[in-house]
Amino acid sequence: MALITGLKIDGVDMPSPLPYEVEINSLDGEAGRNNNGKMIRDFVDDKISVALQWGMLTQAETNQILSAVNPKKGHVFFQATIYTAEDGEYTGTFYAGSRKQPIALQTSSGTLYRGVSFNIIER
């Protein structure tokens, strides 16, 4: 059995992240209880957020991933394709939260990174 952890950003395959967690956030306009105690909810939409993390990456792989979601490089919003239990392959417009890029190892052939991580949040 293989894990499905593929990730595409703007149609480009990214290095496979570790198994990720998809969170579905329901957005409401007005919500509260009426005089009878019954819940009243003005459902607006569901939006997805995904916590992504990678194992060991080369400098080139790290650069590819982080550049694809960097707002300073024109990627304020981007198309991401992920896999969800409900929809299977799902493509939406996302933006990235804070990006962590800890250095793991300095070698004679270059720097390796472990634990690069960030969340992508649906627009």
A tleap script that builds the chain and sets N, CA, C and O, in Angstrom:
source leaprc.protein.ff14SB
mol = sequence {
  NMET ALA LEU ILE THR GLY LEU LYS ILE ASP
  GLY VAL ASP MET PRO SER PRO LEU PRO TYR
  GLU VAL GLU ILE ASN SER LEU ASP GLY GLU
  ALA GLY ARG ASN ASN ASN GLY LYS MET ILE
  ARG ASP PHE VAL ASP ASP LYS ILE SER VAL
  ALA LEU GLN TRP GLY MET LEU THR GLN ALA
  GLU THR ASN GLN ILE LEU SER ALA VAL ASN
  PRO LYS LYS GLY HIE VAL PHE PHE GLN ALA
  THR ILE TYR THR ALA GLU ASP GLY GLU TYR
  THR GLY THR PHE TYR ALA GLY SER ARG LYS
  GLN PRO ILE ALA LEU GLN THR SER SER GLY
  THR LEU TYR ARG GLY VAL SER PHE ASN ILE
  ILE GLU CARG
}
set mol.1.N position { 0.848 -1.165 0.000 }
set mol.1.CA position { 0.000 0.000 0.000 }
set mol.1.C position { 0.898 1.235 0.000 }
set mol.1.O position { 1.839 1.310 0.791 }
set mol.2.N position { 0.625 2.198 -0.869 }
set mol.2.CA position { 1.419 3.418 -0.960 }
set mol.2.C position { 0.640 4.591 -0.378 }
set mol.2.O position { -0.581 4.677 -0.509 }
set mol.3.N position { 1.373 5.486 0.266 }
set mol.3.CA position { 0.747 6.704 0.770 }
set mol.3.C position { 0.603 7.692 -0.368 }
set mol.3.O position { 1.460 7.775 -1.248 }
set mol.4.N position { -0.483 8.437 -0.345 }
set mol.4.CA position { -0.718 9.447 -1.375 }
set mol.4.C position { -0.391 10.802 -0.765 }
set mol.4.O position { -1.185 11.352 -0.002 }
set mol.5.N position { 0.769 11.336 -1.099 }
set mol.5.CA position { 1.177 12.618 -0.529 }
set mol.5.C position { 1.685 13.568 -1.601 }
set mol.5.O position { 2.455 14.482 -1.307 }
set mol.6.N position { 1.266 13.363 -2.822 }
set mol.6.CA position { 1.736 14.217 -3.902 }
set mol.6.C position { 1.288 15.659 -3.726 }
set mol.6.O position { 0.272 15.932 -3.087 }
set mol.7.N position { 2.046 16.563 -4.291 }
set mol.7.CA position { 1.738 17.991 -4.229 }
set mol.7.C position { 2.182 18.630 -5.535 }
set mol.7.O position { 3.318 18.457 -5.975 }
set mol.8.N position { 1.267 19.368 -6.145 }
set mol.8.CA position { 1.607 20.181 -7.308 }
set mol.8.C position { 1.311 21.627 -6.953 }
set mol.8.O position { 0.310 21.932 -6.304 }
set mol.9.N position { 2.200 22.513 -7.390 }
set mol.9.CA position { 1.969 23.945 -7.233 }
set mol.9.C position { 2.077 24.565 -8.610 }
set mol.9.O position { 3.093 24.437 -9.294 }
set mol.10.N position { 1.010 25.239 -9.001 }
set mol.10.CA position { 0.901 25.827 -10.338 }
set mol.10.C position { 1.237 24.798 -11.420 }
set mol.10.O position { 1.906 25.109 -12.405 }
set mol.11.N position { 0.758 23.566 -11.214 }
set mol.11.CA position { 0.910 22.499 -12.195 }
set mol.11.C position { 2.246 21.783 -12.186 }
set mol.11.O position { 2.456 20.860 -12.973 }
set mol.12.N position { 3.158 22.193 -11.305 }
set mol.12.CA position { 4.497 21.597 -11.248 }
set mol.12.C position { 4.574 20.646 -10.054 }
set mol.12.O position { 4.223 21.015 -8.933 }
set mol.13.N position { 5.041 19.411 -10.306 }
set mol.13.CA position { 5.233 18.454 -9.213 }
set mol.13.C position { 6.314 18.960 -8.275 }
set mol.13.O position { 7.408 19.323 -8.708 }
set mol.14.N position { 6.002 18.980 -6.995 }
set mol.14.CA position { 6.966 19.350 -5.967 }
set mol.14.C position { 7.560 18.073 -5.376 }
set mol.14.O position { 6.959 17.004 -5.492 }
set mol.15.N position { 8.732 18.168 -4.745 }
set mol.15.CA position { 9.226 17.004 -4.009 }
set mol.15.C position { 8.144 16.550 -3.026 }
set mol.15.O position { 7.478 17.381 -2.409 }
set mol.16.N position { 7.971 15.252 -2.884 }
set mol.16.CA position { 6.882 14.735 -2.046 }
set mol.16.C position { 7.080 15.124 -0.589 }
set mol.16.O position { 8.139 14.876 -0.012 }
set mol.17.N position { 6.059 15.733 0.003 }
set mol.17.CA position { 6.136 16.027 1.436 }
set mol.17.C position { 5.906 14.750 2.241 }
set mol.17.O position { 5.515 13.716 1.700 }
set mol.18.N position { 6.155 14.848 3.535 }
set mol.18.CA position { 5.779 13.769 4.439 }
set mol.18.C position { 4.258 13.674 4.428 }
set mol.18.O position { 3.595 14.602 3.963 }
set mol.19.N position { 3.685 12.575 4.930 }
set mol.19.CA position { 2.211 12.511 4.974 }
set mol.19.C position { 1.656 13.771 5.636 }
set mol.19.O position { 2.108 14.179 6.706 }
set mol.20.N position { 0.676 14.371 4.985 }
set mol.20.CA position { 0.161 15.647 5.482 }
set mol.20.C position { -1.260 15.526 5.991 }
set mol.20.O position { -1.965 14.550 5.732 }
set mol.21.N position { -1.652 16.551 6.725 }
set mol.21.CA position { -2.980 16.586 7.318 }
set mol.21.C position { -3.792 17.691 6.661 }
set mol.21.O position { -3.373 18.847 6.607 }
set mol.22.N position { -4.970 17.310 6.159 }
set mol.22.CA position { -5.890 18.265 5.541 }
set mol.22.C position { -6.940 18.639 6.576 }
set mol.22.O position { -7.554 17.765 7.188 }
set mol.23.N position { -7.145 19.925 6.768 }
set mol.23.CA position { -8.167 20.404 7.697 }
set mol.23.C position { -9.214 21.181 6.903 }
set mol.23.O position { -8.875 22.066 6.118 }
set mol.24.N position { -10.479 20.847 7.112 }
set mol.24.CA position { -11.569 21.548 6.437 }
set mol.24.C position { -12.193 22.509 7.440 }
set mol.24.O position { -12.691 22.096 8.487 }
set mol.25.N position { -12.160 23.799 7.104 }
set mol.25.CA position { -12.685 24.840 7.981 }
set mol.25.C position { -13.990 25.363 7.407 }
set mol.25.O position { -14.017 25.873 6.287 }
set mol.26.N position { -15.067 25.242 8.161 }
set mol.26.CA position { -16.360 25.781 7.734 }
set mol.26.C position { -16.444 27.240 8.150 }
set mol.26.O position { -16.218 27.579 9.312 }
set mol.27.N position { -16.772 28.099 7.193 }
set mol.27.CA position { -16.889 29.529 7.454 }
set mol.27.C position { -18.356 29.902 7.572 }
set mol.27.O position { -19.186 29.473 6.770 }
set mol.28.N position { -18.661 30.699 8.572 }
set mol.28.CA position { -20.026 31.165 8.799 }
set mol.28.C position { -20.072 32.675 8.716 }
set mol.28.O position { -19.104 33.360 9.047 }
set mol.29.N position { -21.220 33.191 8.266 }
set mol.29.CA position { -21.477 34.622 8.343 }
set mol.29.C position { -21.914 34.913 9.771 }
set mol.29.O position { -21.081 35.126 10.651 }
set mol.30.N position { -23.200 34.921 9.993 }
set mol.30.CA position { -23.780 35.098 11.330 }
set mol.30.C position { -24.063 33.728 11.920 }
set mol.30.O position { -24.537 32.837 11.216 }
set mol.31.N position { -23.783 33.550 13.186 }
set mol.31.CA position { -24.113 32.304 13.873 }
set mol.31.C position { -24.470 32.629 15.312 }
set mol.31.O position { -23.924 33.561 15.902 }
set mol.32.N position { -25.370 31.874 15.858 }
set mol.32.CA position { -25.780 32.079 17.244 }
set mol.32.C position { -27.031 31.279 17.536 }
set mol.32.O position { -27.460 30.459 16.725 }
set mol.33.N position { -27.612 31.520 18.696 }
set mol.33.CA position { -28.816 30.801 19.106 }
set mol.33.C position { -29.988 31.769 19.180 }
set mol.33.O position { -29.841 32.926 19.573 }
set mol.34.N position { -31.172 31.257 18.787 }
set mol.34.CA position { -32.374 32.082 18.882 }
set mol.34.C position { -32.938 32.003 20.299 }
set mol.34.O position { -32.330 31.390 21.177 }
set mol.35.N position { -34.098 32.621 20.524 }
set mol.35.CA position { -34.703 32.660 21.862 }
set mol.35.C position { -35.108 31.286 22.376 }
set mol.35.O position { -35.276 31.112 23.583 }
set mol.36.N position { -35.269 30.311 21.496 }
set mol.36.CA position { -35.613 28.945 21.901 }
set mol.36.C position { -34.372 28.078 22.134 }
set mol.36.O position { -34.496 26.895 22.451 }
set mol.37.N position { -33.205 28.647 21.982 }
set mol.37.CA position { -31.965 27.901 22.172 }
set mol.37.C position { -31.516 27.121 20.946 }
set mol.37.O position { -30.525 26.392 20.994 }
set mol.38.N position { -32.251 27.277 19.845 }
set mol.38.CA position { -31.903 26.560 18.614 }
set mol.38.C position { -30.752 27.279 17.909 }
set mol.38.O position { -30.748 28.503 17.784 }
set mol.39.N position { -29.780 26.494 17.453 }
set mol.39.CA position { -28.625 27.059 16.749 }
set mol.39.C position { -29.041 27.549 15.374 }
set mol.39.O position { -29.669 26.820 14.607 }
set mol.40.N position { -28.687 28.787 15.071 }
set mol.40.CA position { -28.909 29.395 13.758 }
set mol.40.C position { -27.521 29.631 13.158 }
set mol.40.O position { -26.652 30.227 13.794 }
set mol.41.N position { -27.331 29.159 11.939 }
set mol.41.CA position { -26.009 29.233 11.331 }
set mol.41.C position { -26.133 29.664 9.885 }
set mol.41.O position { -26.871 29.058 9.109 }
set mol.42.N position { -25.408 30.716 9.524 }
set mol.42.CA position { -25.360 31.195 8.147 }
set mol.42.C position { -24.068 30.666 7.514 }
set mol.42.O position { -23.054 31.362 7.465 }
set mol.43.N position { -24.129 29.407 7.025 }
set mol.43.CA position { -22.961 28.770 6.422 }
set mol.43.C position { -22.573 29.507 5.146 }
set mol.43.O position { -23.424 29.784 4.301 }
set mol.44.N position { -21.287 29.826 5.007 }
set mol.44.CA position { -20.783 30.528 3.828 }
set mol.44.C position { -20.064 29.557 2.893 }
set mol.44.O position { -20.426 29.446 1.722 }
set mol.45.N position { -19.048 28.853 3.399 }
set mol.45.CA position { -18.269 27.951 2.547 }
set mol.45.C position { -17.329 27.115 3.407 }
set mol.45.O position { -17.100 27.429 4.576 }
set mol.46.N position { -16.789 26.054 2.826 }
set mol.46.CA position { -15.707 25.283 3.435 }
set mol.46.C position { -14.409 25.685 2.756 }
set mol.46.O position { -14.361 25.826 1.534 }
set mol.47.N position { -13.360 25.869 3.539 }
set mol.47.CA position { -12.026 26.161 3.019 }
set mol.47.C position { -11.048 25.161 3.616 }
set mol.47.O position { -11.200 24.732 4.760 }
set mol.48.N position { -10.056 24.801 2.838 }
set mol.48.CA position { -9.085 23.781 3.225 }
set mol.48.C position { -7.780 24.437 3.654 }
set mol.48.O position { -7.338 25.419 3.059 }
set mol.49.N position { -7.172 23.881 4.692 }
set mol.49.CA position { -5.787 24.221 5.025 }
set mol.49.C position { -5.015 22.910 5.155 }
set mol.49.O position { -5.553 21.892 5.592 }
set mol.50.N position { -3.753 22.959 4.770 }
set mol.50.CA position { -2.927 21.757 4.752 }
set mol.50.C position { -1.599 22.073 5.434 }
set mol.50.O position { -0.918 23.032 5.072 }
set mol.51.N position { -1.239 21.255 6.426 }
set mol.51.CA position { 0.051 21.381 7.101 }
set mol.51.C position { 1.058 20.512 6.347 }
set mol.51.O position { 0.944 19.286 6.331 }
set mol.52.N position { 2.035 21.156 5.729 }
set mol.52.CA position { 3.030 20.451 4.912 }
set mol.52.C position { 4.386 20.460 5.598 }
set mol.52.O position { 4.779 21.456 6.207 }
set mol.53.N position { 5.096 19.348 5.496 }
set mol.53.CA position { 6.453 19.253 6.022 }
set mol.53.C position { 7.230 18.253 5.176 }
set mol.53.O position { 6.675 17.275 4.675 }
set mol.54.N position { 8.520 18.517 5.030 }
set mol.54.CA position { 9.378 17.642 4.238 }
set mol.54.C position { 10.482 17.054 5.101 }
set mol.54.O position { 10.882 17.633 6.111 }
set mol.55.N position { 10.964 15.894 4.683 }
set mol.55.CA position { 12.142 15.292 5.307 }
set mol.55.C position { 13.382 15.965 4.743 }
set mol.55.O position { 13.391 17.181 4.552 }
set mol.56.N position { 14.417 15.202 4.475 }
set mol.56.CA position { 15.677 15.750 3.976 }
set mol.56.C position { 15.518 16.237 2.539 }
set mol.56.O position { 15.013 15.517 1.677 }
set mol.57.N position { 15.958 17.474 2.297 }
set mol.57.CA position { 15.890 18.091 0.969 }
set mol.57.C position { 17.239 18.681 0.602 }
set mol.57.O position { 17.993 19.126 1.468 }
set mol.58.N position { 17.536 18.680 -0.687 }
set mol.58.CA position { 18.722 19.381 -1.178 }
set mol.58.C position { 18.418 20.875 -1.250 }
set mol.58.O position { 17.274 21.300 -1.088 }
set mol.59.N position { 19.455 21.655 -1.493 }
set mol.59.CA position { 19.277 23.098 -1.666 }
set mol.59.C position { 18.342 23.384 -2.842 }
set mol.59.O position { 17.475 24.253 -2.748 }
set mol.60.N position { 18.517 22.657 -3.946 }
set mol.60.CA position { 17.682 22.880 -5.137 }
set mol.60.C position { 16.216 22.554 -4.859 }
set mol.60.O position { 15.329 23.297 -5.280 }
set mol.61.N position { 15.953 21.453 -4.155 }
set mol.61.CA position { 14.571 21.087 -3.826 }
set mol.61.C position { 13.937 22.106 -2.888 }
set mol.61.O position { 12.779 22.487 -3.056 }
set mol.62.N position { 14.712 22.542 -1.899 }
set mol.62.CA position { 14.216 23.546 -0.953 }
set mol.62.C position { 13.884 24.832 -1.683 }
set mol.62.O position { 12.838 25.439 -1.450 }
set mol.63.N position { 14.782 25.247 -2.572 }
set mol.63.CA position { 14.558 26.460 -3.356 }
set mol.63.C position { 13.309 26.329 -4.213 }
set mol.63.O position { 12.519 27.270 -4.290 }
set mol.64.N position { 13.110 25.179 -4.861 }
set mol.64.CA position { 11.930 24.966 -5.713 }
set mol.64.C position { 10.643 25.124 -4.908 }
set mol.64.O position { 9.716 25.812 -5.336 }
set mol.65.N position { 10.590 24.488 -3.745 }
set mol.65.CA position { 9.384 24.523 -2.917 }
set mol.65.C position { 9.117 25.934 -2.404 }
set mol.65.O position { 8.018 26.465 -2.568 }
set mol.66.N position { 10.135 26.540 -1.778 }
set mol.66.CA position { 9.922 27.847 -1.152 }
set mol.66.C position { 9.686 28.953 -2.178 }
set mol.66.O position { 8.913 29.876 -1.922 }
set mol.67.N position { 10.338 28.872 -3.327 }
set mol.67.CA position { 10.116 29.874 -4.378 }
set mol.67.C position { 8.698 29.805 -4.928 }
set mol.67.O position { 8.124 30.830 -5.297 }
set mol.68.N position { 8.131 28.603 -4.984 }
set mol.68.CA position { 6.786 28.418 -5.555 }
set mol.68.C position { 5.691 29.062 -4.718 }
set mol.68.O position { 4.593 29.304 -5.217 }
set mol.69.N position { 5.981 29.343 -3.441 }
set mol.69.CA position { 4.954 29.917 -2.554 }
set mol.69.C position { 5.379 31.265 -1.975 }
set mol.69.O position { 4.758 31.760 -1.035 }
set mol.70.N position { 6.429 31.856 -2.529 }
set mol.70.CA position { 6.971 33.103 -1.991 }
set mol.70.C position { 6.242 34.315 -2.571 }
set mol.70.O position { 6.313 34.557 -3.776 }
set mol.71.N position { 5.534 35.087 -1.721 }
set mol.71.CA position { 4.814 36.264 -2.228 }
set mol.71.C position { 5.733 37.302 -2.876 }
set mol.71.O position { 5.319 37.994 -3.806 }
set mol.72.N position { 6.981 37.418 -2.395 }
set mol.72.CA position { 7.919 38.386 -2.972 }
set mol.72.C position { 8.329 38.000 -4.390 }
set mol.72.O position { 8.838 38.833 -5.141 }
set mol.73.N position { 8.109 36.748 -4.753 }
set mol.73.CA position { 8.432 36.282 -6.108 }
set mol.73.C position { 7.174 36.166 -6.958 }
set mol.73.O position { 7.158 35.457 -7.965 }
set mol.74.N position { 6.116 36.872 -6.544 }
set mol.74.CA position { 4.888 36.916 -7.334 }
set mol.74.C position { 3.895 35.816 -7.039 }
set mol.74.O position { 2.916 35.657 -7.768 }
set mol.75.N position { 4.126 35.053 -5.983 }
set mol.75.CA position { 3.246 33.924 -5.673 }
set mol.75.C position { 2.418 34.201 -4.415 }
set mol.75.O position { 2.429 33.420 -3.463 }
set mol.76.N position { 1.699 35.329 -4.432 }
set mol.76.CA position { 0.822 35.655 -3.309 }
set mol.76.C position { -0.247 34.578 -3.196 }
set mol.76.O position { -0.517 34.072 -2.107 }
set mol.77.N position { -0.850 34.231 -4.325 }
set mol.77.CA position { -1.802 33.123 -4.415 }
set mol.77.C position { -1.312 32.177 -5.505 }
set mol.77.O position { -0.698 32.612 -6.479 }
set mol.78.N position { -1.581 30.898 -5.342 }
set mol.78.CA position { -1.126 29.906 -6.317 }
set mol.78.C position { -2.120 28.755 -6.354 }
set mol.78.O position { -2.891 28.549 -5.417 }
set mol.79.N position { -2.087 28.004 -7.462 }
set mol.79.CA position { -2.912 26.808 -7.593 }
set mol.79.C position { -2.144 25.637 -6.982 }
set mol.79.O position { -0.994 25.385 -7.342 }
set mol.80.N position { -2.779 24.933 -6.065 }
set mol.80.CA position { -2.162 23.745 -5.471 }
set mol.80.C position { -3.083 22.557 -5.687 }
set mol.80.O position { -4.300 22.664 -5.539 }
set mol.81.N position { -2.494 21.431 -6.037 }
set mol.81.CA position { -3.231 20.178 -6.173 }
set mol.81.C position { -2.748 19.244 -5.074 }
set mol.81.O position { -1.560 18.942 -4.962 }
set mol.82.N position { -3.702 18.797 -4.267 }
set mol.82.CA position { -3.424 17.913 -3.139 }
set mol.82.C position { -4.365 16.723 -3.229 }
set mol.82.O position { -5.190 16.641 -4.139 }
set mol.83.N position { -4.240 15.815 -2.297 }
set mol.83.CA position { -5.145 14.677 -2.227 }
set mol.83.C position { -5.923 14.779 -0.926 }
set mol.83.O position { -5.335 14.926 0.145 }
set mol.84.N position { -7.268 14.699 -1.019 }
set mol.84.CA position { -8.107 14.712 0.177 }
set mol.84.C position { -8.926 13.427 0.232 }
set mol.84.O position { -9.211 12.819 -0.799 }
set mol.85.N position { -9.297 13.025 1.434 }
set mol.85.CA position { -10.105 11.815 1.607 }
set mol.85.C position { -11.477 11.979 0.964 }
set mol.85.O position { -12.035 11.019 0.433 }
set mol.86.N position { -12.018 13.188 1.011 }
set mol.86.CA position { -13.373 13.435 0.504 }
set mol.86.C position { -13.425 13.559 -1.010 }
set mol.86.O position { -14.324 13.009 -1.645 }
set mol.87.N position { -12.477 14.272 -1.592 }
set mol.87.CA position { -12.530 14.592 -3.020 }
set mol.87.C position { -11.526 13.831 -3.874 }
set mol.87.O position { -11.620 13.875 -5.100 }
set mol.88.N position { -10.577 13.140 -3.273 }
set mol.88.CA position { -9.482 12.574 -4.050 }
set mol.88.C position { -8.555 13.714 -4.437 }
set mol.88.O position { -8.164 14.516 -3.589 }
set mol.89.N position { -8.204 13.790 -5.710 }
set mol.89.CA position { -7.353 14.892 -6.157 }
set mol.89.C position { -8.159 16.181 -6.132 }
set mol.89.O position { -9.250 16.245 -6.699 }
set mol.90.N position { -7.629 17.203 -5.480 }
set mol.90.CA position { -8.333 18.479 -5.311 }
set mol.90.C position { -7.393 19.609 -5.690 }
set mol.90.O position { -6.254 19.650 -5.224 }
set mol.91.N position { -7.857 20.528 -6.530 }
set mol.91.CA position { -7.081 21.706 -6.913 }
set mol.91.C position { -7.832 22.948 -6.470 }
set mol.91.O position { -9.029 23.084 -6.720 }
set mol.92.N position { -7.123 23.850 -5.812 }
set mol.92.CA position { -7.724 25.095 -5.358 }
set mol.92.C position { -6.693 26.206 -5.360 }
set mol.92.O position { -5.513 25.978 -5.623 }
set mol.93.N position { -7.155 27.410 -5.064 }
set mol.93.CA position { -6.273 28.571 -4.958 }
set mol.93.C position { -5.905 28.746 -3.489 }
set mol.93.O position { -6.780 28.837 -2.627 }
set mol.94.N position { -4.608 28.792 -3.214 }
set mol.94.CA position { -4.096 28.823 -1.847 }
set mol.94.C position { -3.086 29.953 -1.679 }
set mol.94.O position { -2.633 30.555 -2.653 }
set mol.95.N position { -2.745 30.226 -0.422 }
set mol.95.CA position { -1.597 31.059 -0.078 }
set mol.95.C position { -0.847 30.343 1.039 }
set mol.95.O position { -1.407 29.474 1.709 }
set mol.96.N position { 0.415 30.705 1.239 }
set mol.96.CA position { 1.239 30.024 2.243 }
set mol.96.C position { 1.348 30.864 3.502 }
set mol.96.O position { 1.421 32.092 3.448 }
set mol.97.N position { 1.357 30.172 4.644 }
set mol.97.CA position { 1.619 30.826 5.923 }
set mol.97.C position { 3.125 30.972 6.116 }
set mol.97.O position { 3.890 30.913 5.153 }
set mol.98.N position { 3.541 31.160 7.354 }
set mol.98.CA position { 4.968 31.297 7.672 }
set mol.98.C position { 5.722 30.051 7.233 }
set mol.98.O position { 5.254 28.926 7.408 }
set mol.99.N position { 6.903 30.278 6.658 }
set mol.99.CA position { 7.686 29.185 6.096 }
set mol.99.C position { 8.939 28.938 6.940 }
set mol.99.O position { 9.746 29.846 7.138 }
set mol.100.N position { 9.100 27.710 7.436 }
set mol.100.CA position { 10.273 27.332 8.231 }
set mol.100.C position { 11.248 26.573 7.343 }
set mol.100.O position { 10.848 25.724 6.547 }
set mol.101.N position { 12.546 26.890 7.490 }
set mol.101.CA position { 13.555 26.226 6.671 }
set mol.101.C position { 14.822 25.941 7.482 }
set mol.101.O position { 15.867 26.535 7.218 }
set mol.102.N position { 14.740 25.039 8.465 }
set mol.102.CA position { 15.919 24.743 9.281 }
set mol.102.C position { 17.004 24.016 8.483 }
set mol.102.O position { 16.719 23.127 7.681 }
set mol.103.N position { 18.240 24.414 8.722 }
set mol.103.CA position { 19.376 23.752 8.076 }
set mol.103.C position { 19.702 22.494 8.873 }
set mol.103.O position { 19.823 22.544 10.097 }
set mol.104.N position { 19.840 21.380 8.189 }
set mol.104.CA position { 20.102 20.112 8.862 }
set mol.104.C position { 21.577 19.738 8.836 }
set mol.104.O position { 22.139 19.277 9.830 }
set mol.105.N position { 22.187 19.948 7.675 }
set mol.105.CA position { 23.533 19.409 7.510 }
set mol.105.C position { 24.274 20.171 6.422 }
set mol.105.O position { 23.746 20.403 5.335 }
set mol.106.N position { 25.501 20.553 6.732 }
set mol.106.CA position { 26.367 21.191 5.745 }
set mol.106.C position { 27.353 20.132 5.272 }
set mol.106.O position { 28.120 19.601 6.075 }
set mol.107.N position { 27.345 19.818 3.982 }
set mol.107.CA position { 28.248 18.799 3.446 }
set mol.107.C position { 29.167 19.431 2.413 }
set mol.107.O position { 28.986 20.587 2.032 }
set mol.108.N position { 30.138 18.678 1.971 }
set mol.108.CA position { 31.053 19.195 0.947 }
set mol.108.C position { 30.333 19.420 -0.378 }
set mol.108.O position { 30.784 20.218 -1.200 }
set mol.109.N position { 29.218 18.723 -0.591 }
set mol.109.CA position { 28.478 18.897 -1.851 }
set mol.109.C position { 27.308 19.874 -1.714 }
set mol.109.O position { 26.586 20.104 -2.684 }
set mol.110.N position { 27.113 20.445 -0.537 }
set mol.110.CA position { 26.050 21.439 -0.388 }
set mol.110.C position { 25.314 21.324 0.937 }
set mol.110.O position { 25.646 20.500 1.790 }
set mol.111.N position { 24.324 22.158 1.081 }
set mol.111.CA position { 23.533 22.208 2.303 }
set mol.111.C position { 22.292 21.346 2.151 }
set mol.111.O position { 21.635 21.365 1.110 }
set mol.112.N position { 21.974 20.591 3.191 }
set mol.112.CA position { 20.752 19.801 3.222 }
set mol.112.C position { 19.811 20.392 4.267 }
set mol.112.O position { 20.243 20.870 5.316 }
set mol.113.N position { 18.543 20.350 3.965 }
set mol.113.CA position { 17.527 20.905 4.853 }
set mol.113.C position { 16.593 19.788 5.294 }
set mol.113.O position { 16.233 18.916 4.505 }
set mol.114.N position { 16.206 19.826 6.565 }
set mol.114.CA position { 15.257 18.840 7.081 }
set mol.114.C position { 14.215 19.576 7.915 }
set mol.114.O position { 14.551 20.379 8.786 }
set mol.115.N position { 12.948 19.290 7.635 }
set mol.115.CA position { 11.890 19.926 8.413 }
set mol.115.C position { 11.366 21.212 7.806 }
set mol.115.O position { 10.705 21.991 8.493 }
set mol.116.N position { 11.648 21.454 6.520 }
set mol.116.CA position { 11.021 22.596 5.846 }
set mol.116.C position { 9.514 22.405 5.981 }
set mol.116.O position { 8.991 21.330 5.689 }
set mol.117.N position { 8.820 23.448 6.424 }
set mol.117.CA position { 7.383 23.289 6.656 }
set mol.117.C position { 6.643 24.610 6.536 }
set mol.117.O position { 7.203 25.684 6.761 }
set mol.118.N position { 5.383 24.504 6.177 }
set mol.118.CA position { 4.461 25.637 6.155 }
set mol.118.C position { 3.059 25.101 5.927 }
set mol.118.O position { 2.874 23.957 5.512 }
set mol.119.N position { 2.090 25.936 6.202 }
set mol.119.CA position { 0.696 25.611 5.905 }
set mol.119.C position { 0.298 26.304 4.618 }
set mol.119.O position { 0.751 27.414 4.337 }
set mol.120.N position { -0.551 25.650 3.836 }
set mol.120.CA position { -1.204 26.350 2.739 }
set mol.120.C position { -2.678 26.459 3.109 }
set mol.120.O position { -3.289 25.511 3.602 }
set mol.121.N position { -3.227 27.638 2.856 }
set mol.121.CA position { -4.594 27.949 3.258 }
set mol.121.C position { -5.369 28.356 2.015 }
set mol.121.O position { -4.907 29.185 1.231 }
set mol.122.N position { -6.542 27.773 1.839 }
set mol.122.CA position { -7.348 28.075 0.656 }
set mol.122.C position { -7.860 29.506 0.723 }
set mol.122.O position { -8.279 29.985 1.777 }
set mol.123.N position { -7.819 30.172 -0.411 }
set mol.123.CA position { -8.235 31.571 -0.508 }
set mol.123.C position { -9.710 31.725 -0.263 }
set mol.123.O position { -10.229 32.840 -0.306 }
savepdb mol mol.pdb
quit
